Amino acid sequence: MPSIYYTWLPYIYLYGVGGLFFLSGLIIVKKAGGYNPLNKRHRYWWKVTIFGFFYFMVLHALIILAALYL
């Protein structure tokens, strides 16, 4: 079985550092006034964006698990 340095460390780096950039991008959009929580379409796309990040994070983890154990 491959060590954690070849399997999970890149995953943690990708979604840890990438998550910081993602979060900072969301904060910048919110502070710049690009997101209005009163607008229904803005709320929808805000949720889609956050869901998409976690969706791909979970999907990537499942693919890593499948590669390791199947």
C-alpha positions in Angstrom: 0.0 0.0 0.0 1.4 3.5 -0.9 2.4 5.7 2.0 0.4 8.7 3.1 2.9 11.0 1.4 1.8 9.7 -2.0 -1.9 9.4 -1.4 -3.5 11.7 1.2 -0.9 14.4 1.6 -1.5 15.8 -1.9 -5.2 15.6 -1.3 -4.9 17.5 2.0 -2.6 20.1 0.3 -5.0 20.5 -2.7 -8.1 21.1 -0.7 -6.4 22.8 2.2 -4.5 25.4 0.2 -7.1 25.5 -2.5 -9.8 25.8 0.1 -8.0 28.9 1.5 -8.0 30.5 -1.9 -11.6 29.5 -2.5 -12.6 31.0 0.9 -10.7 34.2 0.2 -12.4 34.5 -3.1 -15.8 34.1 -1.5 -14.8 36.8 1.0 -13.6 39.2 -1.7 -16.9 38.7 -3.7 -18.9 39.3 -0.6 -17.0 42.5 0.4 -17.0 43.8 -3.1 -20.8 43.6 -3.1 -21.1 40.9 -5.7 -23.2 38.8 -3.5 -26.6 40.1 -2.3 -28.3 37.6 0.1 -31.7 39.2 -0.6 -31.4 38.2 -4.3 -32.8 34.7 -4.8 -30.4 33.9 -7.7 -27.4 35.1 -5.8 -28.3 32.8 -2.9 -28.8 29.9 -5.3 -25.4 30.3 -7.0 -23.7 30.9 -3.7 -25.0 27.5 -2.5 -24.1 25.8 -5.8 -20.5 27.1 -5.5 -20.0 25.9 -2.0 -21.7 22.6 -2.7 -19.5 22.1 -5.8 -16.3 22.5 -3.8 -17.4 19.9 -1.2 -18.8 17.7 -3.9 -15.5 17.5 -5.7 -13.7 17.1 -2.5 -15.7 14.1 -1.5 -15.7 12.6 -5.0 -11.9 12.9 -5.1 -11.6 11.2 -1.7 -13.8 8.4 -2.8 -11.7 7.9 -6.0 -8.6 7.8 -3.9 -10.1 5.2 -1.5 -11.3 3.1 -4.5 -7.8 3.2 -6.0 -6.3 2.1 -2.7 -8.7 -0.7 -1.7 -10.2 -2.0 -4.9 
